[in-house]
């Protein structure tokens, strides 16, 4: 049969002989506050504060802080484009939305530019962190009179490679993103910002201050590298607009990370759009203050003669040039490096995760061959995409030799063209999908029945003007960016044609009827309450499904096979997905093999696909919705069985009331079963524990006669005594005694009970 799934929302017209897969179109989401959303975005956006100012000053001279400030103010207008894009919540993801607006060719170009952005994000962040580390190590060596010099570029490149390889392995294993971690990092960053503002402010008060020169033609000091192919032209020096566009083009990096705002939209709690606006305002104020003040303080505090040595390490240079004892300055420098490493290393991880998300979505849309999405044998992740992305990032680091300026110039290409394509897409969709929106970019003029989006057009035009200017001034960026984009565009085009041709070829995959439903429940899936819910993820590891099928009695209990698609922020954070996007070739192979196991056992299974942004929350909510009696998992390749049970228990606690009584069964490849009960349940007592309880009962029965006493009275008394001790402030002692007890019985306890 054809490998192409058959989506059809109408059960009446669906081919009755095809296996039915219920696709839940409403995702099971774990929502976050606008504060957490802002923290996630700022983890990307704030990282640029560590390198944008130095790169801009190398290009345009001491007027760079004004350009950085202008870019940060303009970022609020660009952010409005992303807010409007989110308010439409068009279904389809990054490729399909642009394709709907501007056609297949520009959609491929848009994704190619976005990928260039992501490929460069990792190297520039890793190298920047390495530059800060090298600067600190050299300052520390001088402080302790150690005759050692760490070469900055070599150290930076080495550190970037190590960090990239670390996060490569983390992503291969499938370690999830954490909004909690993002919030903690931003809290530390806020401490750095406040200390920096206070200390730099005091320094300026002591020494006096002069603002950087305003960006007039006379004060702009373009280097030959900054002008690129315009170095022999007089236009940047005689036409103010050209000079300003050149300066903005070299400062646009300060705005990198804006797209993350759209990626977290799906996860923001109700009311979504007002909370998105609040997050956007927090991000704007924080990033404008942090990023622009770093540049202003650097020019105003670090002497001109030495500042050029700190272009790659601007905040570190500030830490070492404020007034105060050298020891305190060195401690602050260490704190700056620590927090900077956390932020910049996080950006390295975000780049890999983002690239993986975008290319997965493109692959699901048939533009990239399904071969790339084939899961890892052990971890089930799309390792081929991750390997490709990381290989390109490592190559970029090696080619740059740790030079942050070269990386920044190239990175700007992807950043600005991603913004341009987003602006064009939203502008075109104003006319193609002219329906009501919760939000529109301001400044819209009515001409009769026609609405002219003046504000949106001006923002897009400004972005386009900066992008065109960059083509002439950034030679490295233009050649590398255009070359990479054209190469990836060609790969997408050829791959899409090959994928379409492959769809017409006979394959051994089963064909399925996709039945979109708002949610999964016994009625929509067609199962009875009390069913067994089997989670499947990797088509190479279905041993737990096989174990369930061997023992289940279909007359008494149904089996539901559920695959949860984890929604990554990159690629579809601001848009919904269409039913067929939930069911690509990988899912088709997965369910084909699941059906083969069921047919071999001569038993029926009910198939379903759902989406969630947190796997444990998604599994437990699915079990609750389906009224399942048991949740069955395979052995995790990333954590111990007890840790799986603990996480399932935590997710169970977060379920809305009434919470179900649910058994958690975890099978090993060898067929061994570990059983846990989620929620309140009678404990499993070992033979020794039962014997101890009985001996205590006998003793107290004799000593308290003729008072009536039962076994459960002894347990109840022991529990209330523990509770009483903890209420009296002895909880620490209780914990220590319990810890000692657990250590004492560790060798003889019954596993996992």
C-alpha positions, 0 to 999 in steps of 0.5 A: 500500500502507499506510504501516504496516510489518509486524513479525513475528518468525516467518518462517513466517507472514511475507507472502512478497511483502513486502521483508524488513528485518532489524532487529538488536535488540542494539545495537552500543554503545561502552561507557564506564567508570563514571567517564565516566558520572559525569562526563557526569551531573555536567556536568548536575547540577553546573551547578545549583550555579552558580544553585540556592543564590542562587535558594533564598536569595532565596526563604527567606532565610539558612536556604537552605543547609540546604534545599540540603543536605536536597535533595542528601541526598534526591537519593540516594533519588531516584537509587535510583528511577532505578537500579531503573528501569534494572534493569528495562530495559523496552523502549519508551522514555520514552513507551511505558514510562509508557504501559504503566504508567499509560496514554496520558493520563499518558504524554503528561502525563509527556512534556509535563512532561519537555519543559518541563524541557528547554525551561527547562534551556537558558535558565536555564543560558545566562542563569546563565553570562551573569550570571557573565560580566557580574559578572566583566566589571564586577569587571574594569572596576573593577580597571582603573578603567574607567568601564563597567558591563555591565547584568547581565540584558541581558548575561546574556540576550544571552550566552544567546541567542548560546550557544543559537544556536551550539548550534542550528547545531551540532545542525543539523549533527549534532555528536555528544556527547563523553564525553571532553569531559565528563570534561575539563570535570569535571576543571577543575571539580574544580580549582575545587571544591578551590581554593574549599574550600581558600580559603574554609576558610582565610578562615573560619579567619582571620575566624571562622565562624557557620553559617547559622540552622537552618530553624525557623519563626522563622528562615524569611524567605519573600518574598511572591514565594516564597509565591505564592498562600499569601502571605496564609495563615498556614500557612507561618509556623505549620505547620512541615511546610508551611514545610519543603515550601515551602523544599524546593520552592524548593531542588529545582533543586539536584537537576536533572540526575538523569535523566541517570543513567538516560540513560547506563545503556545505555552503561555497561560490564559489570557494568552495574548495579554500575557504575551504582551506583558512578557514582551514589555518585560523583555523590552525593558530588561534587554534595552537597559542591559544591552545598551548600558553595557555599550554606554558604560564601556565607552564611558569607563574603559580608556580608549587605549585599552578598550580595543582589547576588551571588544570580545570581553566587554563586560569583563573589561567593565568589571576590571575598570571600575573603581575599587580594590583589585580583589573585589573587581576580580571577584565581580569579573568571576561572577560575570564570567560564571553568569555569562557562561550559563547564559551563553552555554544555554544559547548553544543548547537553544541553537541545537534544540531550535535547529532540530525543531525546525528541521523536524517540522520541515521534514514532516512537511515533506521538504526534507527526507524522512531519513533525517527523522529516523530515531536513535536506536537507544534514545529515540531522538532524531539524531541524524538531524542533531549530528548534521547541525552540530557538525556544521556548528563545529566546522563554523567554530574551526573556520572562525578560529575563535574570532568573535567579530567574524562570527558576528558578521556572519550571524547578522545575515541570518538574524536580519533576513529571518526578521525580513521574512517574518515581516513579509509573511505577516504583511502578506497574511494581512491580505490573504487572511484578512479576518479579525485578529486579537492584535494588529501592529499599530498605525493602520489607515482606512481607505474606504473598505481597504485597510493599509497596514502603514506601521507593519509596512514601515517596520518591514521596509526598515528591516529590508533596507538594513538587510540590503545594506548588509549585503554590501557591507558584510562581505564574509556574511554575504558570501557565507550566508548566501552560499549556505542559504542557496546550498540548503535551498537546493537540498530542500528542493531536491529532497522535496522532489525525491520525497514526493516521488517516493510517495508514489512508490509501493512500500510495505507500510500500512495505510491509515485513516487519520480521524481528527478529534478535539481530544482523546477520550473513550468515546473518540478513541472507541475504547472502554473505561478501564483500558490499558494505555501503552505509550509507544515512542520508538518503533525499535522498542515495542517489547512492552506492547508485546508483553501487554498483548500476550496477557490481555483478554480483549473481552474484558479490557481494551488496549490503547496504543498512544504516541505523544508528539512532543511540541518543541518551541522552535518551528511551531511555537506560534502556530498550531499543527495540522492533523497530517503533521502529527503523522509523518513517516516515522509515526507510520512505521511506528503504528505499522509495527504496532499493528503487526504485533497485535495481528500476530497475537490476534488481538485488537488495539486502538491507535491514537496520537496526541501532542504535549509540551511535557512528556510526563504531564501528557502521559498522565493527562491522556490516561486520565482522559481515557479513564485508563486503569494502567499506564504501560511504559518501556524502560527509559534509556535516560533514567532509572526505573525508580526515577521514571516512577517518581516523575510519573507520581509528580505528574499525577499530583498535578492532575485536576481532581478527581485524580484516577487510581492508576497502576504504572507498569514498566517493562524491561526488554527482558520481560521483567515488570516493575509495578507502581501505584500512583496516588494514595494506595495500600503499601506493599509490605515485605514478609519481614515487615508483616512479621514485625507488625504481627510481633508488635501486635502480639506484644501490645495485645498482651500488654494492653488486654483487655483493650481491643487492638488491631494491626492497623492501629499500630500502623496508625499510631506510628504514623501519628507519632511521626507527624506529631514529632514533625509538628514539634519541630523535630522534622530534621531529626525524623529525616535523619533517622529515616535516612539512616533507616533507608541506608540500613535496609538498602541491601535487603529491601524489595526493589521498587516497592 
